[in-house]
Amino acid sequence: MRLRVDDFPYTKPGESWKHNLENFKQFDAVLEKHGIQEYILGVIPKYVTSEQLDWLAENPRVEVALHGIEHDERFPNEFKEFETEDGIYNKLMSAKAPLKRCNGFGDVTTYIPPHNIVDMKTARALVRAGFTTLMCGPGTTTPVYSQLKESKLFSRHTLTYSGHPFFYGRSDEMLACGAHNIINDMLETTAMSVITLHWTWEWNIGLEHLDAFLSEINIGG
């Protein structure tokens, strides 16, 4: 079981007063309290600061992933229809370069599409840019996900999907629908699944819900 966390530091500049590094540290502390030794964090290059990257680089529990370029809420697909594969490749290379100080100065190899929307043109550009893991979820259409699997651009272990409502959503809603029972059952098998949370959503509803949800599952061992 892997934990994916989206939307660092924020998607809405008008909410940066509350979606900031100091509050994220409190979110991270809840994860650490429950024994989560590693998680994947989707970082948005347009908004991340050097101070924030310095902190992430010093946190050995965080694997930094590229979460789009701008994550513009006005456009579901990060890349426009008119953009070429070469153009997308160049954007990806430029966007991930500042993030390389994280992940132990290694490469950034995981991509999380904003809104989970991705197409085959972007998938091909991702592979060219050195991305080995693509994390999908609600918003990834069934035809595209099928194409991704058939293409073998990513392996069955590195092309992941978080399904709503048991593996994707807010912690209070996931707890209410019994997601913890499903997750605990999965942990008894050899199947690999990804739980996706959004730290901004968790902060908005209060971290006590995240604390309660994590108390019911064994993801931290």
C-alpha positions as CSV (number, residue, x, y, z in Angstrom):
1,M,0.0,0.0,0.0
2,R,1.4,3.4,-1.0
3,L,0.2,6.8,0.1
4,R,-0.1,9.6,-2.4
5,V,-0.6,13.2,-1.3
6,D,-1.6,15.9,-3.9
7,D,-1.5,19.7,-4.2
8,F,1.6,20.9,-2.5
9,P,1.8,23.8,-1.7
10,Y,-1.6,24.8,-3.0
11,T,-3.7,25.1,-6.2
12,K,-5.4,28.4,-5.4
13,P,-3.1,31.4,-4.7
14,G,-5.8,33.1,-2.8
15,E,-5.6,30.4,-0.2
16,S,-1.8,30.5,0.3
17,W,-2.4,32.1,3.7
18,K,-3.6,28.8,5.1
19,H,-2.1,26.3,2.7
20,N,1.5,27.1,3.6
21,L,4.6,25.2,4.9
22,E,3.9,25.6,8.6
23,N,0.5,24.1,8.2
24,F,1.8,21.3,6.0
25,K,4.3,20.4,8.7
26,Q,1.3,19.7,11.0
27,F,-0.2,17.5,8.3
28,D,3.1,15.7,7.9
29,A,3.3,15.2,11.7
30,V,0.0,13.3,11.7
31,L,1.3,11.0,9.1
32,E,4.5,10.4,11.1
33,K,2.5,9.8,14.2
34,H,0.8,6.9,12.5
35,G,4.1,5.3,11.4
36,I,4.0,6.4,7.8
37,Q,7.7,6.2,6.9
38,E,7.3,7.3,3.2
39,Y,4.8,8.9,1.0
40,I,4.6,10.5,-2.5
41,L,4.0,14.2,-2.6
42,G,2.7,15.9,-5.7
43,V,4.4,19.3,-6.0
44,I,3.3,22.1,-8.3
45,P,6.3,23.9,-9.6
46,K,4.5,27.2,-10.3
47,Y,3.8,27.8,-6.6
48,V,6.6,26.0,-4.7
49,T,9.3,28.1,-3.1
50,S,13.0,27.5,-2.4
51,E,12.2,27.4,1.3
52,Q,9.6,24.7,0.8
53,L,11.9,22.7,-1.4
54,D,14.7,22.9,1.2
55,W,12.3,21.5,3.9
56,L,11.2,18.7,1.6
57,A,14.8,17.9,0.7
58,E,15.5,17.4,4.4
59,N,12.5,15.2,5.0
60,P,13.6,11.6,4.2
61,R,10.0,10.4,4.3
62,V,8.9,12.4,1.3
63,E,9.3,11.4,-2.4
64,V,8.7,14.4,-4.4
65,A,6.6,13.9,-7.6
66,L,5.7,16.4,-10.3
67,H,2.1,17.4,-10.1
68,G,1.7,19.1,-13.4
69,I,3.3,22.5,-14.2
70,E,0.7,25.0,-13.1
71,H,-2.3,22.9,-12.1
72,D,-4.6,25.6,-13.5
73,E,-8.1,25.0,-12.2
74,R,-9.5,26.5,-15.4
75,F,-8.1,23.7,-17.6
76,P,-8.7,20.1,-16.7
77,N,-5.9,18.8,-18.9
78,E,-2.5,20.4,-18.0
79,F,-1.4,20.4,-21.6
80,K,-3.5,21.9,-24.4
81,E,-4.6,20.0,-27.5
82,F,-2.4,22.1,-29.7
83,E,0.8,21.4,-27.8
84,T,3.2,18.9,-29.4
85,E,4.9,15.9,-27.7
86,D,8.2,17.8,-28.0
87,G,6.7,20.9,-26.4
88,I,5.3,18.9,-23.5
89,Y,8.7,17.1,-23.1
90,N,10.5,20.4,-22.8
91,K,8.0,21.7,-20.3
92,L,8.4,18.6,-18.2
93,M,12.2,18.7,-18.2
94,S,12.2,22.4,-17.2
95,A,9.6,21.9,-14.5
96,K,11.3,19.0,-12.7
97,A,14.8,20.5,-12.7
98,P,14.3,22.6,-9.6
99,L,12.8,19.7,-7.7
100,K,15.9,17.5,-8.1
101,R,17.4,18.9,-4.9
102,C,14.8,16.6,-3.2
103,N,14.7,12.8,-3.4
104,G,18.3,12.7,-2.3
105,F,19.4,14.8,-5.3
106,G,18.1,11.9,-7.5
107,D,15.7,12.3,-10.4
108,V,12.0,13.1,-10.2
109,T,10.5,10.0,-11.7
110,T,6.8,10.1,-10.6
111,Y,4.2,12.1,-12.3
112,I,0.7,12.9,-11.0
113,P,-1.5,14.6,-13.6
114,P,-3.6,17.5,-12.3
115,H,-7.3,16.4,-12.1
116,N,-5.9,12.9,-13.0
117,I,-6.4,13.8,-16.6
118,V,-3.7,12.5,-19.0
119,D,-3.5,11.5,-22.7
120,M,-1.2,9.3,-24.7
121,K,0.7,12.3,-26.1
122,T,1.6,13.3,-22.5
123,A,2.4,9.7,-21.5
124,R,4.9,9.4,-24.3
125,A,6.5,12.7,-23.4
126,L,6.7,11.6,-19.7
127,V,8.7,8.5,-20.7
128,R,11.1,10.5,-22.8
129,A,11.6,12.9,-19.8
130,G,12.6,10.0,-17.5
131,F,9.3,9.5,-15.6
132,T,8.9,5.8,-14.7
133,T,5.7,6.0,-12.6
134,L,2.3,7.5,-13.6
135,M,-0.3,7.8,-10.9
136,C,-3.9,8.1,-12.1
137,G,-7.4,8.3,-10.5
138,P,-10.9,9.7,-11.0
139,G,-10.7,11.8,-14.2
140,T,-8.5,9.3,-16.0
141,T,-11.0,7.9,-18.6
142,T,-11.4,4.2,-19.0
143,P,-10.3,4.3,-22.7
144,V,-7.1,6.2,-21.9
145,Y,-6.3,4.0,-19.0
146,S,-6.8,0.9,-21.2
147,Q,-4.5,2.5,-23.8
148,L,-1.9,3.2,-21.2
149,K,-1.9,-0.4,-20.0
150,E,-1.8,-1.8,-23.6
151,S,1.0,0.6,-24.6
152,K,3.3,-0.8,-21.9
153,L,4.9,2.6,-21.5
154,F,4.7,1.9,-17.8
155,S,4.7,-1.4,-16.1
156,R,1.7,-2.8,-14.1
157,H,3.5,-1.8,-11.0
158,T,4.3,1.8,-12.0
159,L,1.0,2.6,-13.7
160,T,-1.3,3.1,-10.7
161,Y,-4.9,4.1,-10.1
162,S,-6.6,5.3,-7.0
163,G,-10.4,4.6,-7.1
164,H,-13.1,6.7,-5.5
165,P,-14.5,6.4,-2.8
166,F,-12.3,3.8,-1.0
167,F,-8.9,4.9,-2.2
168,Y,-9.4,8.5,-3.2
169,G,-11.1,11.4,-1.4
170,R,-11.3,13.2,1.9
171,S,-10.5,11.2,5.1
172,D,-13.8,12.0,6.7
173,E,-15.7,10.7,3.7
174,M,-13.5,7.6,3.3
175,L,-14.0,6.8,7.0
176,A,-17.8,7.2,6.7
177,C,-18.0,4.8,3.7
178,G,-15.9,2.2,5.4
179,A,-12.8,2.6,3.3
180,H,-10.7,1.6,6.2
181,N,-12.2,-1.9,6.2
182,I,-11.5,-2.3,2.4
183,I,-7.9,-1.0,2.9
184,N,-7.2,-3.3,5.8
185,D,-8.5,-6.3,3.8
186,M,-6.2,-5.3,0.9
187,L,-3.2,-5.1,3.3
188,E,-3.7,-8.8,4.0
189,T,-3.1,-9.6,0.3
190,T,-0.2,-9.1,-2.1
191,A,-2.1,-6.7,-4.3
192,M,-0.7,-3.2,-4.5
193,S,-3.0,-0.2,-4.1
194,V,-2.5,3.6,-3.7
195,I,-4.4,5.7,-1.3
196,T,-4.7,9.3,-2.5
197,L,-5.3,12.3,-0.2
198,H,-5.1,16.0,-0.8
199,W,-3.4,17.8,2.0
200,T,-5.3,21.0,1.3
201,W,-8.6,19.2,1.6
202,E,-7.5,17.7,4.9
203,W,-6.4,21.0,6.3
204,N,-9.7,22.6,5.3
205,I,-11.8,20.0,7.2
206,G,-9.5,19.7,10.2
207,L,-6.6,17.3,10.7
208,E,-8.6,15.4,13.4
209,H,-10.4,13.6,10.6
210,L,-7.1,12.5,9.1
211,D,-5.9,11.4,12.6
212,A,-9.1,9.3,13.0
213,F,-8.9,7.7,9.6
214,L,-5.3,6.7,10.0
215,S,-6.1,5.3,13.4
216,E,-8.3,2.7,11.7
217,I,-5.8,1.5,9.1
218,N,-2.5,-0.2,9.2
219,I,-0.7,1.5,6.3
220,G,2.1,2.6,8.6
221,G,2.8,-0.9,9.7
